[in-house]
Structure formats: C-alpha cells, structure tokens
Amino acid sequence: MTKMQTVYFAESGSANTEKTLEIARKRAEQLGIRTVVVASTSGETGVKAVKTFADPKVVVVTHAAGFPAPDVQELTPQNRAKILQEGGTILTTTHAFGGIGRAIRRRLNTYQVDEIIAYTLRVFGQGTKVACEVALMAADAGLIRTDEEVISIGGTGSGADTALVIKPAHTHDFFELKVREVLCKPR
C-alpha cells in the first residue's frame, strides 16, 4: 500500500497554477518521471512550466489552430519563443476528444463518442479531462512514450489546477490510458 496526499483546491482556475506546478515537480522528482505534459492556450502556463521543471522534458500542448475562430492561433509568438528558448517542446494539433466528432455535432446536432468521453471525464473536473486529452495527443505525436509514466497537467478555463500521474496511450488505444495518481485538482 502506498499512502499519498492529494491536494484539493477550493476554487478552480489560474490562481492554482504555481502550486499545481510545484506539486507536479516534487512528485516527478520522487518518481523519477522524465516527461511532463502541460496544456497551455496562450502559452503563459507553458512558459511557467518550462521554468519550473529543470530536468524533465516538458511538452506544451496548445489548442489547434482555428479552435476559437477560423485561422486563429491562440499561442502567442512571444510565449512560443520563450518555451522553445527554455527547451520545451510545443505540440499544436487536433483535440483528441473534439476533432471530426465536433464537426458532426455542429452540423448534425448529435454527439459522437469522443465528446461523450470528454463529458464523462469532466465529471471529475475540466482539468482532469484536459490532462487525459493532452497525454493522448502527445502520445499520438510521438512526443511521449506509452510505456513510461508522465505527469500531465490541465486546467479549468486558464492556468493549471489539475496534475495527474498517467500511463499514456495513443488515442486509438484510449482504454489503455491509466490515471495512476491524482496529485491535485479543484474540489
């Protein structure tokens, strides 16, 4: 038996970013985890992550281009440059839980399995859904291994408020993804 402490934040959102990153950094050191995956829309959280983690590889996963509106990329050029300068890797790709299924929902007004999975994971919090999703996306891109645990960090709205230890999987092997530990999340 392993006894662990999970931190539950009173509120969700960006006010928890620094504490979430610190909790994740400490656990990565304890477990010898070599890779951290972090969701970041504008890149602000990604910049904080690459500055927090000295040793583990940091993969920053951004929204796909066109997510908020056609042809719009939310990751700012300034934050992109800072992340790359600090040695981070950036992944911009289609959301694992919202690609073609979202187009079907918008056009035909019916949900597909990927969005149903997303809604189900949101029962545990938006950050939990995001942390699982970005791990899938990074695995699909070949930026993380599926045979090594990672720490995956997501958030609610902006910033980071959820950190999980995950055994990643590729999207087509979704049910092989395992959440090993919940390090922190909003209550």
Backbone as a printed PyTorch tensor [residue, N CA C, xyz], in Angstrom:
tensor([[[  0.8470,  -1.1730,   0.0000],
         [  0.0000,   0.0000,   0.0000],
         [  0.8960,   1.2410,   0.0000]],

        [[  0.5010,   2.2170,  -0.7890],
         [  1.1860,   3.4960,  -0.8350],
         [  0.2310,   4.5570,  -0.3280]],

        [[  0.7030,   5.3480,   0.5990],
         [ -0.1200,   6.4400,   1.1120],
         [  0.3310,   7.7290,   0.4340]],

        [[ -0.6320,   8.4010,  -0.1930],
         [ -0.3520,   9.6230,  -0.9440],
         [ -1.2410,  10.7500,  -0.4530]],

        [[ -0.7640,  11.9480,  -0.6580],
         [ -1.5800,  13.1140,  -0.3570],
         [ -2.0460,  13.7250,  -1.6780]],

        [[ -3.3340,  13.9660,  -1.7860],
         [ -3.8920,  14.6980,  -2.9180],
         [ -4.3160,  16.0600,  -2.4110]],

        [[ -3.9670,  17.0910,  -3.1470],
         [ -4.3460,  18.4550,  -2.7810],
         [ -5.6230,  18.8070,  -3.5350]],

        [[ -6.6100,  19.2970,  -2.7920],
         [ -7.8620,  19.7420,  -3.3970],
         [ -7.9600,  21.2500,  -3.2250]],

        [[ -8.0330,  21.9660,  -4.3410],
         [ -8.1530,  23.4190,  -4.3060],
         [ -9.6070,  23.8130,  -4.0690]],

        [[ -9.8110,  24.8640,  -3.2950],
         [-11.1640,  25.3450,  -3.0130],
         [-11.8520,  25.8610,  -4.2750]],

        [[-11.0910,  26.4420,  -5.1600],
         [-11.6170,  27.0080,  -6.4040],
         [-10.8110,  26.4750,  -7.5740]],

        [[-11.3920,  26.4940,  -8.7600],
         [-10.6640,  26.1100,  -9.9660],
         [-10.0270,  27.3400, -10.5900]],

        [[ -9.0970,  27.1210, -11.4980],
         [ -8.5720,  28.2190, -12.2880],
         [ -7.1190,  28.5610, -12.0810]],

        [[ -6.7350,  29.6700, -12.7050],
         [ -5.3340,  30.0630, -12.8150],
         [ -4.6680,  30.4290, -11.4940]],

        [[ -5.4390,  30.7450, -10.4620],
         [ -4.8320,  31.0720,  -9.1640],
         [ -4.0490,  29.8860,  -8.5990]],

        [[ -4.3110,  28.6820,  -9.1190],
         [ -3.6550,  27.4670,  -8.6310],
         [ -2.4400,  27.0580,  -9.4590]],

        [[ -2.0930,  27.8110, -10.4720],
         [ -1.0500,  27.3870, -11.4110],
         [  0.2810,  27.1110, -10.7270]],

        [[  0.7950,  28.0570,  -9.9750],
         [  2.1160,  27.8720,  -9.3640],
         [  2.1340,  26.6910,  -8.4060]],

        [[  1.0910,  26.5470,  -7.5940],
         [  1.0240,  25.4390,  -6.6400],
         [  0.9170,  24.1060,  -7.3910]],

        [[  0.1150,  24.0600,  -8.4480],
         [ -0.0150,  22.8450,  -9.2490],
         [  1.3310,  22.4390,  -9.8320]],

        [[  2.0560,  23.3870, -10.4040],
         [  3.3590,  23.0910, -10.9850],
         [  4.3530,  22.6250,  -9.9230]],

        [[  4.2990,  23.2220,  -8.7470],
         [  5.2010,  22.8240,  -7.6580],
         [  4.8840,  21.4030,  -7.1780]],

        [[  3.6250,  21.0920,  -7.0030],
         [  3.2170,  19.7350,  -6.6000],
         [  3.6910,  18.7240,  -7.6460]],

        [[  3.4920,  19.0480,  -8.9120],
         [  3.8910,  18.1590, -10.0000],
         [  5.4080,  17.9880, -10.0410]],

        [[  6.1460,  19.0670,  -9.8400],
         [  7.6170,  18.9970,  -9.8530],
         [  8.1240,  18.0670,  -8.7590]],

        [[  7.5860,  18.2160,  -7.5560],
         [  8.0220,  17.3770,  -6.4390],
         [  7.7240,  15.9030,  -6.7050]],

        [[  6.5480,  15.6070,  -7.2390],
         [  6.1920,  14.2080,  -7.4740],
         [  7.0200,  13.6280,  -8.6230]],

        [[  7.2950,  14.4340,  -9.6350],
         [  8.1510,  13.9730, -10.7340],
         [  9.5230,  13.5740, -10.1970]],

        [[ 10.0610,  14.3710,  -9.2910],
         [ 11.3540,  14.0550,  -8.6750],
         [ 11.2650,  12.7610,  -7.8730]],

        [[ 10.2220,  12.6120,  -7.0770],
         [ 10.0600,  11.4110,  -6.2480],
         [  9.9610,  10.1450,  -7.0830]],

        [[  9.2410,  10.2210,  -8.1870],
         [  9.0040,   9.0350,  -9.0110],
         [ 10.0370,   8.8550, -10.1290]],

        [[ 10.8940,   9.8410, -10.3160],
         [ 11.8610,   9.7720, -11.4080],
         [ 11.2130,   9.9160, -12.7750]],

        [[ 10.1080,  10.6300, -12.8160],
         [  9.3960,  10.8470, -14.0880],
         [ 10.1830,  11.8310, -14.9380]],

        [[ 10.3750,  11.4490, -16.1970],
         [ 11.2340,  12.2330, -17.0860],
         [ 10.4880,  13.1330, -18.0520]],

        [[  9.1450,  13.0430, -18.0550],
         [  8.3720,  13.8320, -19.0120],
         [  7.1350,  14.4220, -18.3450]],

        [[  6.9050,  15.6890, -18.6240],
         [  5.7230,  16.3960, -18.1440],
         [  4.9940,  16.9420, -19.3650]],

        [[  3.6830,  16.7370, -19.3930],
         [  2.8390,  17.2630, -20.4620],
         [  1.9510,  18.3230, -19.8330]],

        [[  1.8760,  19.4910, -20.4450],
         [  1.0710,  20.5710, -19.8770],
         [  0.2500,  21.2470, -20.9720]],

        [[ -1.0280,  21.4430, -20.6880],
         [ -1.9060,  22.1660, -21.6050],
         [ -1.6700,  23.6600, -21.4310]],

        [[ -1.6540,  24.3770, -22.5480],
         [ -1.4620,  25.8250, -22.4780],
         [ -2.0650,  26.4630, -23.7210]],

        [[ -2.9880,  27.3780, -23.5140],
         [ -3.6630,  28.0240, -24.6380],
         [ -2.8340,  29.1820, -25.1950]],

        [[ -2.5880,  30.1950, -24.3840],
         [ -1.8090,  31.3470, -24.8390],
         [ -0.3100,  31.0850, -24.7450]],

        [[  0.0600,  30.0700, -23.9630],
         [  1.4730,  29.7700, -23.7310],
         [  1.9660,  30.2480, -22.3770]],

        [[  1.1380,  31.0150, -21.6630],
         [  1.5530,  31.5470, -20.3640],
         [  1.8590,  30.4170, -19.3760]],

        [[  0.9870,  29.4290, -19.2980],
         [  1.2180,  28.2920, -18.4020],
         [  2.4030,  27.4700, -18.8980]],

        [[  2.5470,  27.3380, -20.1910],
         [  3.6870,  26.6200, -20.7580],
         [  5.0100,  27.2540, -20.3820]],

        [[  5.0770,  28.5730, -20.4160],
         [  6.2980,  29.2800, -20.0160],
         [  6.6040,  29.0020, -18.5430]],

        [[  5.5870,  29.0720, -17.7000],
         [  5.7950,  28.7850, -16.2790],
         [  6.2650,  27.3530, -16.0730]],

        [[  5.7250,  26.4310, -16.8420],
         [  6.0960,  25.0210, -16.7010],
         [  7.5530,  24.7780, -17.0790]],

        [[  7.9980,  25.3270, -18.2010],
         [  9.3890,  25.0810, -18.6050],
         [ 10.3700,  25.7200, -17.6400]],

        [[  9.9470,  26.7500, -16.9470],
         [ 10.8130,  27.3670, -15.9350],
         [ 10.7870,  26.5960, -14.6180]],

        [[  9.7040,  25.8550, -14.3560],
         [  9.5560,  25.1000, -13.1070],
         [ 10.3150,  23.7860, -13.1460]],

        [[ 10.2990,  23.1180, -14.2950],
         [ 10.8950,  21.7860, -14.4070],
         [ 12.2690,  21.9020, -15.0320]],

        [[ 13.2970,  21.6680, -14.2150],
         [ 14.6660,  21.7690, -14.7050],
         [ 15.0650,  20.5380, -15.5190]],

        [[ 14.7130,  19.3520, -15.0310],
         [ 15.1850,  18.1340, -15.6710],
         [ 14.1660,  17.4830, -16.5840]],

        [[ 12.9330,  17.2340, -16.1420],
         [ 12.0400,  16.5120, -17.0530],
         [ 11.7960,  17.2800, -18.3460]],

        [[ 11.6260,  16.5050, -19.4110],
         [ 11.2330,  17.0770, -20.6960],
         [  9.8250,  17.6410, -20.5220]],

        [[  9.5690,  18.8280, -21.0530],
         [  8.2530,  19.4530, -20.9630],
         [  7.6610,  19.5570, -22.3670]],

        [[  6.4870,  18.9620, -22.5260],
         [  5.7430,  19.0500, -23.7820],
         [  4.5380,  19.9440, -23.5170]],

        [[  4.4860,  21.0680, -24.2140],
         [  3.3950,  22.0270, -24.0720],
         [  2.4080,  21.7770, -25.2150]],

        [[  1.1680,  21.4630, -24.8590],
         [  0.1430,  21.1570, -25.8550],
         [ -0.8160,  22.3360, -25.9420]],

        [[ -0.9460,  22.8830, -27.1420],
         [ -1.7790,  24.0630, -27.3620],
         [ -3.0660,  23.6880, -28.0900]],

        [[ -3.9720,  24.6380, -28.1280],
         [ -5.1820,  24.4490, -28.9330],
         [ -4.8010,  24.3660, -30.4070]],

        [[ -5.5640,  23.6240, -31.1510],
         [ -5.3880,  23.5700, -32.6010],
         [ -5.6980,  24.9360, -33.1970]],

        [[ -5.0380,  25.2460, -34.2790],
         [ -5.3660,  26.4810, -34.9880],
         [ -6.8400,  26.4100, -35.3930]],

        [[ -7.5310,  27.5300, -35.3000],
         [ -8.9430,  27.5810, -35.6640],
         [ -9.8800,  27.2040, -34.5370]],

        [[ -9.3520,  26.8820, -33.3560],
         [-10.2210,  26.4650, -32.2460],
         [-11.2060,  27.5640, -31.8460]],

        [[-10.7280,  28.8050, -31.5940],
         [-11.6900,  29.8380, -31.1900],
         [-12.4300,  30.4630, -32.3710]],

        [[-11.7520,  30.4870, -33.5200],
         [-12.3180,  31.0780, -34.7380],
         [-11.4340,  30.6440, -35.9030]],

        [[-11.9530,  30.6520, -37.1220],
         [-11.1480,  30.2130, -38.2640],
         [ -9.7930,  30.9180, -38.3400]],

        [[ -8.7520,  30.1050, -38.5050],
         [ -7.3840,  30.5630, -38.7410],
         [ -6.7310,  31.2950, -37.5650]],

        [[ -7.3140,  31.2380, -36.3890],
         [ -6.7420,  31.9060, -35.2190],
         [ -5.8910,  30.9120, -34.4330]],

        [[ -4.6710,  31.3200, -34.0970],
         [ -3.7870,  30.5360, -33.2370],
         [ -3.6290,  31.3060, -31.9310]],

        [[ -4.0280,  30.6780, -30.8260],
         [ -4.0340,  31.3640, -29.5310],
         [ -2.6640,  31.4290, -28.8600]],

        [[ -1.7620,  30.5220, -29.1870],
         [ -0.4100,  30.5700, -28.6240],
         [  0.2890,  31.8090, -29.1710]],

        [[  0.7040,  32.7100, -28.2760],
         [  1.3190,  33.9490, -28.7420],
         [  2.7390,  33.6830, -29.2370]],

        [[  3.1820,  34.4370, -30.2160],
         [  4.5600,  34.2760, -30.7070],
         [  5.6050,  34.4930, -29.6020]],

        [[  5.3270,  35.4140, -28.6960],
         [  6.2730,  35.6750, -27.6010],
         [  6.3950,  34.4670, -26.6850]],

        [[  5.2760,  33.8650, -26.3160],
         [  5.3270,  32.6920, -25.4440],
         [  5.9030,  31.4820, -26.1720]],

        [[  5.6090,  31.3370, -27.4490],
         [  6.2150,  30.2560, -28.2420],
         [  7.7400,  30.3660, -28.1700]],

        [[  8.2510,  31.5600, -28.3860],
         [  9.7050,  31.7650, -28.3630],
         [ 10.2930,  31.4490, -26.9840]],

        [[  9.6150,  31.8710, -25.9160],
         [ 10.1080,  31.6100, -24.5580],
         [ 10.1300,  30.1140, -24.2460]],

        [[  9.0770,  29.4040, -24.6260],
         [  9.0020,  27.9610, -24.3700],
         [ 10.1430,  27.2450, -25.0900]],

        [[ 10.3370,  27.5700, -26.3530],
         [ 11.3950,  26.9290, -27.1220],
         [ 12.7710,  27.2990, -26.5900]],

        [[ 12.9470,  28.5470, -26.1820],
         [ 14.2320,  29.0020, -25.6350],
         [ 14.5920,  28.2520, -24.3560]],

        [[ 13.5800,  27.9070, -23.5630],
         [ 13.8110,  27.1840, -22.3030],
         [ 13.9210,  25.6720, -22.5140]],

        [[ 13.8280,  25.2250, -23.7670],
         [ 13.9920,  23.8030, -24.0600],
         [ 12.7090,  22.9970, -24.1200]],

        [[ 11.5650,  23.6600, -24.0500],
         [ 10.2900,  22.9560, -24.1430],
         [  9.9780,  22.5520, -25.5730]],

        [[  9.0710,  21.6080, -25.7000],
         [  8.5600,  21.1610, -26.9960],
         [  7.1130,  21.6090, -27.0870]],

        [[  6.7010,  22.0660, -28.2620],
         [  5.3280,  22.5400, -28.4490],
         [  4.6010,  21.6170, -29.4170]],

        [[  3.3830,  21.2290, -29.0430],
         [  2.5220,  20.4330, -29.9070],
         [  1.2290,  21.1930, -30.1370]],

        [[  0.9270,  21.4430, -31.3900],
         [ -0.3410,  22.0550, -31.7720],
         [ -1.0110,  21.0800, -32.7260]],

        [[ -2.1480,  20.5340, -32.3020],
         [ -2.8190,  19.5190, -33.1110],
         [ -4.2950,  19.4520, -32.7470]],

        [[ -5.0320,  18.6670, -33.4780],
         [ -6.4560,  18.4790, -33.2260],
         [ -6.6740,  17.8510, -31.8570]],

        [[ -7.6850,  18.3000, -31.1560],
         [ -8.0150,  17.7440, -29.8540],
         [ -8.4320,  16.2820, -29.9860]],

        [[ -7.9320,  15.4650, -29.0880],
         [ -8.2710,  14.0350, -29.1210],
         [ -9.7670,  13.8060, -28.9220]],

        [[-10.4140,  14.6450, -28.1130],
         [-11.8340,  14.4700, -27.8300],
         [-12.7120,  15.4660, -28.5730]],

        [[-12.2180,  16.0360, -29.6670],
         [-13.0480,  17.0290, -30.3300],
         [-12.6660,  17.3040, -31.7630]],

        [[-12.2460,  16.3220, -32.4920],
         [-11.8860,  16.5260, -33.8850],
         [-13.0990,  16.4640, -34.7810]],

        [[-13.1780,  15.4210, -35.5640],
         [-14.2710,  15.2770, -36.5210],
         [-15.6220,  15.1370, -35.8130]],

        [[-15.6090,  14.5660, -34.6070],
         [-16.8470,  14.4440, -33.8330],
         [-17.4880,  15.7920, -33.5460]],

        [[-16.6560,  16.8080, -33.3120],
         [-17.1930,  18.1520, -33.0700],
         [-17.8520,  18.6920, -34.3320]],

        [[-17.2630,  18.4220, -35.4840],
         [-17.8670,  18.8720, -36.7420],
         [-19.2270,  18.2120, -36.9490]],

        [[-19.3270,  16.9230, -36.6000],
         [-20.6080,  16.2210, -36.7260],
         [-21.6340,  16.8190, -35.7750]],

        [[-21.2150,  17.1170, -34.5410],
         [-22.1510,  17.7310, -33.5880],
         [-22.6420,  19.0750, -34.1150]],

        [[-21.7260,  19.8930, -34.6040],
         [-22.1070,  21.2260, -35.0790],
         [-23.0320,  21.1570, -36.2910]],

        [[-22.7730,  20.2260, -37.1910],
         [-23.5630,  20.1420, -38.4180],
         [-24.8550,  19.3610, -38.2280]],

        [[-24.7820,  18.2290, -37.5290],
         [-25.9310,  17.3360, -37.4410],
         [-26.6190,  17.3570, -36.0750]],

        [[-26.0920,  18.1680, -35.1770],
         [-26.6730,  18.3290, -33.8420],
         [-26.7890,  16.9960, -33.0970]],

        [[-25.7380,  16.2020, -33.1800],
         [-25.6970,  14.9380, -32.4490],
         [-24.2710,  14.6960, -31.9470]],

        [[-24.1470,  14.0910, -30.8030],
         [-22.8420,  13.8640, -30.2030],
         [-22.2350,  12.5560, -30.6810]],

        [[-20.9180,  12.5510, -30.7750],
         [-20.1490,  11.3650, -31.1280],
         [-19.4280,  10.8590, -29.8750]],

        [[-18.8650,   9.6930, -29.9490],
         [-18.2680,   9.0490, -28.7790],
         [-17.1320,   9.8740, -28.1710]],

        [[-16.3390,  10.5790, -28.9940],
         [-15.2190,  11.3450, -28.4310],
         [-15.7030,  12.4490, -27.4940]],

        [[-16.7720,  13.1240, -27.8650],
         [-17.2890,  14.1720, -26.9880],
         [-18.0330,  13.5960, -25.7870]],

        [[-18.6090,  12.4350, -25.9260],
         [-19.2420,  11.7710, -24.7780],
         [-18.1770,  11.3970, -23.7520]],

        [[-17.0320,  10.9080, -24.2220],
         [-15.9140,  10.6090, -23.3170],
         [-15.4580,  11.8880, -22.6240]],

        [[-15.3500,  12.9770, -23.3700],
         [-14.9300,  14.2530, -22.7760],
         [-15.8980,  14.6910, -21.6790]],

        [[-17.1850,  14.6140, -21.9440],
         [-18.1720,  14.9910, -20.9280],
         [-18.0950,  14.0760, -19.7140]],

        [[-17.8400,  12.8100, -19.9310],
         [-17.7140,  11.8660, -18.8180],
         [-16.5030,  12.2180, -17.9590]],

        [[-15.3710,  12.4930, -18.5800],
         [-14.1780,  12.8660, -17.8050],
         [-14.3740,  14.1750, -17.0520]],

        [[-15.1810,  15.0780, -17.5950],
         [-15.4500,  16.3450, -16.9040],
         [-16.1900,  16.1420, -15.5880]],

        [[-16.7890,  14.9750, -15.3790],
         [-17.4020,  14.6620, -14.0890],
         [-16.3530,  14.7810, -12.9790]],

        [[-15.1110,  14.4910, -13.3180],
         [-14.0010,  14.5950, -12.3720],
         [-13.3430,  15.9740, -12.4030]],

        [[-13.8090,  16.8410, -13.2900],
         [-13.2810,  18.2000, -13.4160],
         [-12.7250,  18.4470, -14.8060]],

        [[-12.8320,  19.6790, -15.2470],
         [-12.3270,  20.0680, -16.5640],
         [-10.8390,  19.7680, -16.6980]],

        [[-10.0640,  20.0540, -15.6490],
         [ -8.6220,  19.8060, -15.7070],
         [ -8.2880,  18.3380, -15.8780]],

        [[ -9.0950,  17.4530, -15.2950],
         [ -8.8780,  16.0160, -15.4560],
         [ -9.0770,  15.6150, -16.9050]],

        [[-10.1370,  16.1200, -17.5260],
         [-10.3870,  15.8430, -18.9450],
         [ -9.2270,  16.3430, -19.7840]],

        [[ -8.7800,  17.5510, -19.5120],
         [ -7.6930,  18.1530, -20.2870],
         [ -6.3930,  17.3690, -20.1060]],

        [[ -6.0730,  16.9900, -18.8830],
         [ -4.8290,  16.2580, -18.6240],
         [ -4.8250,  14.9170, -19.3570]],

        [[ -5.9460,  14.2280, -19.3850],
         [ -6.0320,  12.9650, -20.1290],
         [ -5.9010,  13.2190, -21.6310]],

        [[ -6.5850,  14.2340, -22.1050],
         [ -6.5960,  14.5230, -23.5370],
         [ -5.2210,  14.9130, -24.0610]],

        [[ -4.5050,  15.7870, -23.3500],
         [ -3.1920,  16.2150, -23.8580],
         [ -2.1800,  15.0790, -23.8120]],

        [[ -2.3500,  14.1460, -22.8720],
         [ -1.4680,  12.9710, -22.8480],
         [ -1.6920,  12.1250, -24.1020]],

        [[ -2.9510,  11.9320, -24.4830],
         [ -3.2630,  11.2020, -25.7200],
         [ -2.6560,  11.9080, -26.9350]],

        [[ -2.8240,  13.2120, -26.9950],
         [ -2.3490,  13.9880, -28.1350],
         [ -0.8260,  13.9170, -28.2530]],

        [[ -0.1290,  14.0290, -27.1210],
         [  1.3320,  13.9770, -27.1370],
         [  1.8260,  12.5840, -27.5200]],

        [[  1.1200,  11.5500, -27.0640],
         [  1.4920,  10.1850, -27.4510],
         [  1.2870,   9.9780, -28.9480]],

        [[  0.1660,  10.4760, -29.4680],
         [ -0.1080,  10.3400, -30.9030],
         [  0.9570,  11.0250, -31.7500]],

        [[  1.5170,  12.1010, -31.2460],
         [  2.5440,  12.8420, -31.9820],
         [  3.9360,  12.2310, -31.7990]],

        [[  4.0420,  11.2050, -30.9580],
         [  5.3430,  10.5820, -30.7210],
         [  6.2440,  11.3860, -29.8030]],

        [[  5.6640,  12.3300, -29.0590],
         [  6.4670,  13.1790, -28.1720],
         [  6.6220,  12.6010, -26.7750]],

        [[  5.7750,  11.6290, -26.4260],
         [  5.9180,  10.9150, -25.1570],
         [  5.7590,   9.4290, -25.4450]],

        [[  6.3290,   8.6370, -24.5750],
         [  6.2470,   7.1850, -24.7180],
         [  5.0340,   6.6610, -23.9750]],

        [[  4.4860,   5.5670, -24.4540],
         [  3.3270,   4.9720, -23.7910],
         [  3.7350,   3.9230, -22.7600]],

        [[  5.0140,   3.6320, -22.6710],
         [  5.4920,   2.6620, -21.6870],
         [  6.2000,   3.3280, -20.5070]],

        [[  6.0720,   4.6350, -20.3930],
         [  6.6430,   5.3930, -19.2800],
         [  5.5870,   6.3220, -18.7080]],

        [[  5.4910,   6.3750, -17.3930],
         [  4.5440,   7.3030, -16.7690],
         [  4.9840,   8.7380, -17.0200]],

        [[  4.0000,   9.6210, -17.1270],
         [  4.2340,  11.0530, -17.2670],
         [  3.3850,  11.7660, -16.2260]],

        [[  3.7220,  13.0080, -15.9930],
         [  2.8010,  13.8630, -15.2490],
         [  2.1200,  14.7270, -16.2820]],

        [[  0.7970,  14.7400, -16.2440],
         [  0.0250,  15.5220, -17.1890],
         [ -0.7660,  16.5750, -16.4230]],

        [[ -0.6990,  17.8030, -16.9300],
         [ -1.2510,  18.9590, -16.2210],
         [ -2.2840,  19.6500, -17.1030]],

        [[ -3.4510,  19.8870, -16.5200],
         [ -4.5130,  20.5820, -17.2320],
         [ -5.1160,  21.6530, -16.3450]],

        [[ -6.1000,  22.3300, -16.8660],
         [ -6.7170,  23.3960, -16.0930],
         [ -8.1680,  23.6130, -16.4580]],

        [[ -8.7570,  24.5470, -15.7510],
         [-10.1490,  24.9210, -15.9480],
         [-10.1640,  26.3690, -16.4210]],

        [[-10.5130,  26.6010, -17.6530],
         [-10.5260,  27.9590, -18.1840],
         [ -9.1400,  28.4080, -18.5780]],

        [[ -8.3620,  28.8680, -17.6100],
         [ -6.9850,  29.2730, -17.8830],
         [ -6.1090,  28.8290, -16.7180]],

        [[ -4.8250,  28.7590, -16.9820],
         [ -3.9070,  28.3100, -15.9490],
         [ -4.0050,  26.8160, -15.7410]],

        [[ -3.3730,  26.3540, -14.6580],
         [ -3.3390,  24.9190, -14.3460],
         [ -3.8860,  24.7060, -12.9430]],

        [[ -4.7520,  23.6940, -12.8020],
         [ -5.2910,  23.3780, -11.4790],
         [ -5.4150,  21.8820, -11.2360]],

        [[ -4.9000,  21.0760, -12.1840],
         [ -5.0010,  19.6270, -12.0670],
         [ -3.7000,  18.9980, -12.5340]],

        [[ -3.1700,  18.0690, -11.7440],
         [ -1.9760,  17.3200, -12.1380],
         [ -2.2200,  15.8450, -11.8340]],

        [[ -1.9420,  15.0220, -12.8260],
         [ -2.1520,  13.5780, -12.7180],
         [ -0.8810,  12.8450, -13.1130]],

        [[ -0.6190,  11.7200, -12.4650],
         [  0.3850,  10.7860, -12.9620],
         [ -0.3740,   9.8300, -13.8680]],

        [[  0.0640,   9.7480, -15.1140],
         [ -0.6530,   8.9860, -16.1290],
         [  0.2850,   8.0210, -16.8310]],

        [[ -0.2320,   6.8410, -17.1170],
         [  0.4110,   5.9490, -18.0720],
         [ -0.2910,   6.2520, -19.3870]],

        [[  0.4020,   6.9170, -20.3170],
         [ -0.2540,   7.3690, -21.5440],
         [ -0.6000,   6.2360, -22.4980]],

        [[ -1.4100,   6.5830, -23.4660],
         [ -1.7820,   5.6810, -24.5620],
         [ -2.0020,   6.5340, -25.8030]],

        [[ -2.0030,   5.8730, -26.9350],
         [ -2.3920,   6.5380, -28.1710],
         [ -3.9120,   6.6130, -28.1950]],

        [[ -4.4410,   7.5860, -28.9120],
         [ -5.8840,   7.7760, -28.9520],
         [ -6.6120,   6.5080, -29.3980]],

        [[ -6.0740,   5.8120, -30.3750],
         [ -6.7510,   4.5890, -30.8390],
         [ -6.6760,   3.4570, -29.8140]],

        [[ -5.8670,   3.6270, -28.7730],
         [ -5.7950,   2.6760, -27.6590],
         [ -6.2550,   3.3520, -26.3610]],

        [[ -7.2380,   4.2390, -26.4730],
         [ -7.6680,   5.0730, -25.3460],
         [ -7.8330,   4.3050, -24.0440]],

        [[ -8.3990,   3.1320, -24.0830],
         [ -8.6970,   2.4060, -22.8520],
         [ -7.4570,   1.8230, -22.1820]],

        [[ -6.3030,   2.0040, -22.8060],
         [ -5.0290,   1.6280, -22.1760],
         [ -4.4680,   2.7760, -21.3340]],

        [[ -4.9990,   3.9900, -21.5090],
         [ -4.5740,   5.1270, -20.6820],
         [ -4.9910,   4.8500, -19.2410]],

        [[ -4.0830,   5.0560, -18.3160],
         [ -4.3790,   4.8070, -16.9030],
         [ -3.9900,   6.0310, -16.0750]],

        [[ -4.9310,   6.5240, -15.2860],
         [ -4.6280,   7.5810, -14.3210],
         [ -4.1230,   6.8700, -13.0730]],

        [[ -2.8320,   7.0150, -12.8150],
         [ -2.2030,   6.3120, -11.6890],
         [ -2.3630,   7.0720, -10.3720]],

        [[ -2.2700,   8.3980, -10.4380],
         [ -2.3620,   9.2190,  -9.2400],
         [ -3.0080,  10.5560,  -9.5620]],

        [[ -3.8080,  11.0490,  -8.6490],
         [ -4.3430,  12.4010,  -8.7240],
         [ -3.5190,  13.2140,  -7.7340]],

        [[ -2.6890,  14.1000,  -8.2500],
         [ -1.8160,  14.9010,  -7.3960],
         [ -2.5520,  16.1020,  -6.8210]],

        [[ -3.3400,  16.7540,  -7.6820],
         [ -4.1430,  17.8880,  -7.2200],
         [ -5.2410,  18.1510,  -8.2280]],

        [[ -6.3190,  18.7650,  -7.7490],
         [ -7.4480,  19.1290,  -8.5920],
         [ -8.3650,  20.0380,  -7.7900]],

        [[ -9.2170,  20.7820,  -8.4620],
         [-10.2050,  21.5760,  -7.7220],
         [-11.2300,  20.6710,  -7.0550]],

        [[-11.6740,  21.0640,  -5.8930],
         [-12.6890,  20.3030,  -5.1780],
         [-14.0490,  20.5370,  -5.8060]]])
